[in-house]
Structure formats: structure tokens, C-alpha cells
Amino acid sequence: MEEIKNNTPVISEKEARRLAHLKEMEKHIGHETMHLEMVLILITTLVASQIALVQWKNRHPKSYNAVTLLGMWFVPFLFSSRMLWWRFLTIWTFYTIVTTFVVLKARRRPLSGNTPRLVYKWFLVLFQVSYAVGVVGYICIMFTVFGLNMLFLIRPETAMDFSVLLLFYGLYYGVMSRDFAEICSEMMASTIGYYTKSGIPTKTLKDGVCAVCGQELVLPLDEHDTTVEKVYKLSCYHTFHDYCIRGWCIVGKKQTCPYCKEKVDLKRMFTSPWERPHLLYGQLLDWIRYLVAWQPVIIVIVQGINWTLGLK
């Protein structure tokens, strides 16, 4: 206290800072315990959710996959709508309209002879595009980490934001396309009637017909003949259009023959080193599904528990 004017004590600046610090410390009394409780709630919720999701996936895979796909579809849309990210909303709307049209075509009965090829072509193109975009995004991230963006006079923040955005688009639409392709594969296979839940085919596959698209197989004159589509024979001796069986196995995540359900040897089928990364990439996409669909839900649950218990 230096002096008193009008009965009001005047304090030094140093004393004022000390008093302000004391008041701030009083506000945070007990926060260490509160923060510990919040961390325990987070860990407990994560462990419990993992156990619940694994049990759900093992016991009821169809409902789990359906709900996961629904979350994959709408969670980013809701978040982007709130943040007004118009670029993502525009791409998402276009993707949703075209994919909905393709899925409705796959559900139609009787199934048009051109529908299977349309479905596989659409999702295979999406898969290839998402793969390319994801790889470019990853390469751009590596370039930014090593400072190569400076060669093009691009700021590190801008380069990293662009790279992460490309990687996200590649992974997100890659996962979505594979899930929708699997659903369409199941619906078309059931409609075509080559197999049922009981395992007894309701139709017989005729010689010279592709079991995926139901169209006639035209054998090329030789290995250099490009006038007709190549055909591929599995180890079970069933023959398919090369394009159809690749769409069935890679995009639709099927590892069995579309007709007899025999296991497909993917290593024997895809011998080129340029095609194997697609299989590895497909497995990577499965790991992303949890982060996009379920992680936001778990975070909301944790926030709700903290709010209920009055933890901040």
C-alpha cells in the first residue's frame, strides 16, 4: 500500500498482478482431481466402446456394417454443414446422388443385364480415383515434411492443409465406395440367383456366361487381342470377364467365387506388383472406418458424461 486517496487503497502494479494470480489459482482449486476424473472417464469409455463394437461386429455383422456405413455417410456431412464447408458438401451431394442411383439400379428386379457392369464400373472407378488421390495426398505430406514445398514458393501451412485434405478425401470416399459396392454385390448376387443363404443355387450357370454380370463370354483370339474383354478362370474352373471378377474381388471385398463360393487365391489372381497395393489399400480403408464413424460418437458420449457429472 503506497497511499490512500478518497479512502481507496492504491496498490502497485506488482501487487495487482500477484492478487490476480491468487484469484486465478483459487478458480482452479480442485481442477487437478477433475481433470484426472475426465481422463479416467475417457479411457473407460474408449475401452468399453471397443469391447461393445467388437462384440456387435462378431455377433451381428450385417447390422454393424449398416449402422457404420450410415455413420460414415452422415457424420462428416453434419459436421461440414455446421462448419459451412461448401466444397465438401458439394462433392458429397454429387457422390450421394450418383451412388443412390446406382444402388437403386442394383436393387431393381428383374435385374437388367447391363446393371452389374454399370455398378462395378462406377465403384471401381471411384476406388481407383480415391486410391490415386490418397497416394498424392500422402506424397504431398512427405514433400512438405522435407521442405520441398519451398521450391514452389508454397507456405508450409498451405501445403500441409492441401495434403491432409487430399488424403482425407481419398480415404473417406474409398471407404464409402467399398461399403456400397459390397451391398450392391450382395443384392445383385441374390437377384441373379446363383447362391442363397442355404448354399443351394437357385439357377445353373450356363457354359460361356459370366456369373457376375450374366453376359456371354467372348474368348479373345490370342493374348494380344484387344477387341474383346479378357476373361479370367478361377481355380474352380469358373470363368468371368476380367473386369467383372476384379470388381467383385477388389471393390466388393469378395474373396470367393460368385457362383460356387470357393475361396479365391488373390495372390495368384493379381500377380502384377502394380495391383497388389490396391489390396493393401483396401485393408487400410477398413481401419479408417472406426475413426470416421465411431470416434465422433464416442467423443460426444464422453462429453455428455462429463456434462452430467458437472466436469469441465
LOZAKOL-739441 format. One record per residue (C-alpha): residue number from 1; residue in three letters; x, y, z. Coordinates in steps of 0.5 Angstrom, whole numbers. Layout:
// LOZAKOL-739441
- nr;rest;px;py;pz
- NUM;ala;X;Y;Z
...
//
This chain:
// LOZAKOL-739441
- nr;rest;px;py;pz
- 1;met;0;0;0
- 2;glu;3;7;-2
- 3;glu;-2;12;0
- 4;ile;-10;13;1
- 5;lys;-14;17;-3
- 6;asn;-21;18;-2
- 7;asn;-21;12;3
- 8;thr;-19;8;-3
- 9;pro;-12;4;-2
- 10;val;-7;5;-8
- 11;ile;-3;-1;-10
- 12;ser;3;-2;-14
- 13;glu;3;-6;-21
- 14;lys;7;-12;-18
- 15;glu;2;-13;-12
- 16;ala;-4;-12;-17
- 17;arg;-1;-18;-21
- 18;arg;0;-22;-15
- 19;leu;-7;-21;-13
- 20;ala;-10;-23;-20
- 21;his;-5;-29;-20
- 22;leu;-8;-31;-13
- 23;lys;-15;-30;-15
- 24;glu;-14;-35;-22
- 25;met;-11;-40;-17
- 26;glu;-17;-40;-13
- 27;lys;-21;-42;-19
- 28;his;-17;-48;-21
- 29;ile;-17;-51;-14
- 30;gly;-19;-58;-15
- 31;his;-18;-58;-22
- 32;glu;-13;-63;-22
- 33;thr;-17;-68;-19
- 34;met;-23;-66;-24
- 35;his;-18;-67;-30
- 36;leu;-16;-74;-27
- 37;glu;-23;-76;-27
- 38;met;-24;-73;-34
- 39;val;-18;-78;-36
- 40;leu;-21;-84;-33
- 41;ile;-28;-83;-36
- 42;leu;-25;-82;-43
- 43;ile;-20;-88;-42
- 44;thr;-26;-92;-39
- 45;thr;-31;-90;-45
- 46;leu;-26;-92;-50
- 47;val;-24;-99;-47
- 48;ala;-32;-100;-46
- 49;ser;-34;-98;-53
- 50;gln;-28;-102;-57
- 51;ile;-31;-108;-53
- 52;ala;-38;-107;-55
- 53;leu;-36;-105;-62
- 54;val;-32;-112;-63
- 55;gln;-38;-116;-60
- 56;trp;-43;-113;-64
- 57;lys;-39;-114;-70
- 58;asn;-38;-121;-69
- 59;arg;-45;-123;-67
- 60;his;-49;-118;-72
- 61;pro;-44;-116;-77
- 62;lys;-50;-114;-82
- 63;ser;-53;-109;-77
- 64;tyr;-46;-107;-75
- 65;asn;-44;-105;-82
- 66;ala;-50;-102;-84
- 67;val;-50;-97;-78
- 68;thr;-43;-96;-79
- 69;leu;-44;-94;-86
- 70;leu;-50;-90;-84
- 71;gly;-45;-86;-79
- 72;met;-39;-86;-85
- 73;trp;-45;-82;-89
- 74;phe;-48;-77;-85
- 75;val;-43;-75;-79
- 76;pro;-38;-72;-84
- 77;phe;-44;-68;-87
- 78;leu;-47;-66;-81
- 79;phe;-40;-63;-78
- 80;ser;-39;-60;-85
- 81;ser;-46;-57;-85
- 82;arg;-44;-54;-78
- 83;met;-37;-51;-81
- 84;leu;-40;-49;-87
- 85;trp;-35;-53;-91
- 86;trp;-38;-52;-98
- 87;arg;-33;-56;-102
- 88;phe;-34;-62;-98
- 89;leu;-42;-61;-98
- 90;thr;-42;-60;-106
- 91;ile;-38;-66;-107
- 92;trp;-41;-70;-102
- 93;thr;-48;-68;-105
- 94;phe;-46;-70;-112
- 95;tyr;-43;-77;-110
- 96;thr;-49;-78;-106
- 97;ile;-54;-77;-112
- 98;val;-50;-82;-117
- 99;thr;-49;-87;-112
- 100;thr;-56;-87;-110
- 101;phe;-58;-88;-117
- 102;val;-53;-94;-118
- 103;val;-55;-97;-111
- 104;leu;-63;-97;-114
- 105;lys;-61;-100;-120
- 106;ala;-58;-106;-116
- 107;arg;-64;-107;-112
- 108;arg;-69;-107;-118
- 109;arg;-72;-114;-120
- 110;pro;-71;-116;-125
- 111;leu;-64;-114;-126
- 112;ser;-62;-111;-132
- 113;gly;-56;-115;-136
- 114;asn;-52;-108;-136
- 115;thr;-53;-107;-129
- 116;pro;-48;-111;-126
- 117;arg;-42;-108;-130
- 118;leu;-45;-101;-129
- 119;val;-45;-102;-122
- 120;tyr;-38;-105;-122
- 121;lys;-35;-100;-127
- 122;trp;-38;-94;-122
- 123;phe;-35;-97;-116
- 124;leu;-28;-99;-119
- 125;val;-27;-92;-122
- 126;leu;-29;-89;-115
- 127;phe;-24;-94;-112
- 128;gln;-18;-92;-117
- 129;val;-19;-85;-116
- 130;ser;-20;-85;-108
- 131;tyr;-13;-89;-109
- 132;ala;-10;-84;-113
- 133;val;-12;-78;-109
- 134;gly;-10;-81;-102
- 135;val;-3;-83;-105
- 136;val;-2;-76;-108
- 137;gly;-4;-73;-101
- 138;tyr;1;-78;-97
- 139;ile;7;-76;-102
- 140;cys;5;-68;-101
- 141;ile;5;-69;-94
- 142;met;12;-72;-95
- 143;phe;14;-67;-99
- 144;thr;12;-62;-94
- 145;val;16;-65;-88
- 146;phe;22;-65;-92
- 147;gly;21;-58;-94
- 148;leu;20;-59;-102
- 149;asn;14;-54;-102
- 150;met;19;-48;-101
- 151;leu;22;-50;-108
- 152;phe;15;-48;-111
- 153;leu;14;-42;-106
- 154;ile;8;-45;-102
- 155;arg;8;-44;-95
- 156;pro;8;-50;-90
- 157;glu;1;-49;-87
- 158;thr;-2;-48;-94
- 159;ala;2;-54;-97
- 160;met;0;-59;-91
- 161;asp;-7;-57;-91
- 162;phe;-8;-58;-98
- 163;ser;-4;-65;-97
- 164;val;-8;-67;-91
- 165;leu;-15;-65;-95
- 166;leu;-13;-70;-101
- 167;leu;-11;-75;-96
- 168;phe;-18;-75;-92
- 169;tyr;-22;-75;-99
- 170;gly;-18;-81;-102
- 171;leu;-19;-85;-95
- 172;tyr;-26;-82;-94
- 173;tyr;-29;-84;-101
- 174;gly;-25;-90;-101
- 175;val;-28;-93;-95
- 176;met;-35;-91;-97
- 177;ser;-35;-94;-104
- 178;arg;-32;-100;-102
- 179;asp;-38;-101;-97
- 180;phe;-43;-99;-102
- 181;ala;-40;-104;-107
- 182;glu;-41;-110;-102
- 183;ile;-48;-108;-101
- 184;cys;-49;-108;-108
- 185;ser;-45;-114;-109
- 186;glu;-50;-118;-104
- 187;met;-56;-115;-107
- 188;met;-54;-117;-115
- 189;ala;-52;-124;-113
- 190;ser;-58;-125;-109
- 191;thr;-62;-123;-115
- 192;ile;-58;-127;-120
- 193;gly;-60;-133;-116
- 194;tyr;-53;-136;-116
- 195;tyr;-53;-137;-109
- 196;thr;-58;-137;-103
- 197;lys;-57;-137;-95
- 198;ser;-58;-144;-95
- 199;gly;-52;-145;-100
- 200;ile;-56;-148;-106
- 201;pro;-56;-145;-112
- 202;thr;-63;-143;-115
- 203;lys;-60;-142;-122
- 204;thr;-55;-146;-126
- 205;leu;-49;-142;-129
- 206;lys;-49;-144;-137
- 207;asp;-43;-145;-140
- 208;gly;-40;-139;-143
- 209;val;-43;-134;-138
- 210;cys;-40;-129;-133
- 211;ala;-43;-131;-126
- 212;val;-42;-123;-124
- 213;cys;-46;-120;-130
- 214;gly;-50;-125;-133
- 215;gln;-47;-123;-140
- 216;glu;-44;-128;-145
- 217;leu;-36;-129;-145
- 218;val;-33;-128;-152
- 219;leu;-26;-131;-152
- 220;pro;-20;-127;-155
- 221;leu;-17;-130;-161
- 222;asp;-10;-129;-157
- 223;glu;-6;-126;-151
- 224;his;-5;-119;-156
- 225;asp;-13;-119;-158
- 226;thr;-16;-112;-155
- 227;thr;-22;-113;-159
- 228;val;-26;-116;-153
- 229;glu;-25;-116;-146
- 230;lys;-20;-121;-143
- 231;val;-23;-127;-139
- 232;tyr;-20;-130;-132
- 233;lys;-21;-137;-130
- 234;leu;-21;-138;-122
- 235;ser;-18;-145;-119
- 236;cys;-25;-148;-119
- 237;tyr;-25;-147;-127
- 238;his;-31;-142;-127
- 239;thr;-29;-136;-132
- 240;phe;-31;-129;-132
- 241;his;-30;-122;-135
- 242;asp;-23;-120;-133
- 243;tyr;-26;-113;-131
- 244;cys;-32;-116;-127
- 245;ile;-28;-121;-123
- 246;arg;-23;-115;-121
- 247;gly;-29;-111;-119
- 248;trp;-32;-117;-115
- 249;cys;-26;-118;-111
- 250;ile;-22;-112;-110
- 251;val;-28;-107;-110
- 252;gly;-34;-111;-107
- 253;lys;-29;-114;-102
- 254;lys;-31;-121;-104
- 255;gln;-26;-127;-104
- 256;thr;-30;-133;-106
- 257;cys;-32;-135;-113
- 258;pro;-39;-131;-115
- 259;tyr;-42;-138;-117
- 260;cys;-39;-144;-112
- 261;lys;-37;-140;-106
- 262;glu;-30;-143;-107
- 263;lys;-24;-139;-104
- 264;val;-20;-134;-109
- 265;asp;-13;-134;-109
- 266;leu;-12;-127;-109
- 267;lys;-4;-127;-110
- 268;arg;-5;-132;-115
- 269;met;-10;-128;-119
- 270;phe;-7;-121;-118
- 271;thr;1;-122;-120
- 272;ser;3;-115;-122
- 273;pro;6;-111;-117
- 274;trp;2;-105;-119
- 275;glu;-4;-109;-117
- 276;arg;-2;-111;-110
- 277;pro;-2;-104;-107
- 278;his;-10;-104;-108
- 279;leu;-11;-110;-104
- 280;leu;-7;-107;-98
- 281;tyr;-10;-100;-99
- 282;gly;-17;-104;-98
- 283;gln;-15;-106;-92
- 284;leu;-12;-100;-90
- 285;leu;-19;-97;-91
- 286;asp;-22;-101;-86
- 287;trp;-18;-98;-81
- 288;ile;-21;-91;-82
- 289;arg;-28;-93;-82
- 290;tyr;-28;-93;-74
- 291;leu;-24;-86;-74
- 292;val;-30;-83;-78
- 293;ala;-36;-87;-76
- 294;trp;-35;-88;-69
- 295;gln;-30;-84;-66
- 296;pro;-34;-77;-66
- 297;val;-40;-81;-63
- 298;ile;-35;-84;-57
- 299;ile;-33;-76;-56
- 300;val;-40;-74;-56
- 301;ile;-41;-79;-51
- 302;val;-35;-77;-46
- 303;gln;-37;-70;-47
- 304;gly;-44;-72;-45
- 305;ile;-42;-76;-39
- 306;asn;-37;-70;-37
- 307;trp;-43;-65;-37
- 308;thr;-48;-70;-33
- 309;leu;-43;-70;-27
- 310;gly;-41;-63;-28
- 311;leu;-34;-64;-30
- 312;lys;-31;-58;-34
//
